[in-house]
Amino acid sequence: MHKKLFEIGLHSGRKFLAAVEAKTISPTDIQGTVPFIVVATAQGPSHDFILGRIWETASQDAYEKFKLKEGVMSKEEMKMIAQMELRKANAALLAAP
């Protein structure tokens, strides 16, 4: 599942950045729907570089959230919360055509 989500994110990210570059997405749409982390890190020499920055920042943010819970929750509880967050984010819809 992890590899599949990575590939979906990479493909979707490339598509999104190409659309931004082609100006087929309006600044208003970007401001209203695109997470701040994406806007703040969307600079670099290539789309893959930008996507790497986004992944790194998002990964660090997720790590910090769970790091704060270490010692308070078991690894199994943290895993369960991560899975619930993934479901809440409708990650299953990412695979939809």
TARA-V523039 format. One record per pair of residues at least 12 apart in sequence whose ideal C-beta (glycine too) atoms are under 10 Angstrom apart, sorted by sequence separation. I is the first residue (numbers start at 1). J is the second residue. If there is no record, write none. Layout:
BEGIN
i: (I	I)
j: (J	J)
END
This chain:
BEGIN
i: (30	38	41	42	66	69	38	40	41	65	66	16	20	40	41	38	39	41	66	37	38	41	65	66	37	40	41	65	16	20	20	35	38	37	38	62	65	17	37	16	20	35	62	37	13	17	16	21	17	20	17	18	17	20	16	17	15	14	17	13	14	16	17	13	16	14	10	13	14	17	10	13	12	13	10	13	9	10	13	9	10	9	6	9	5	9	12	8	11	1	9	5	8	8	5	1	4	5	4)
j: (42	50	53	54	78	81	51	53	54	78	79	30	34	54	55	53	54	56	81	53	54	57	81	82	54	57	58	82	34	38	39	54	57	57	58	82	85	38	58	38	42	58	85	61	38	42	42	47	44	47	46	47	47	50	47	48	47	47	50	47	48	50	51	48	51	50	47	50	51	54	48	51	51	52	51	54	51	52	55	54	55	55	55	58	86	91	94	91	94	86	94	91	94	95	94	91	94	95	95)
END
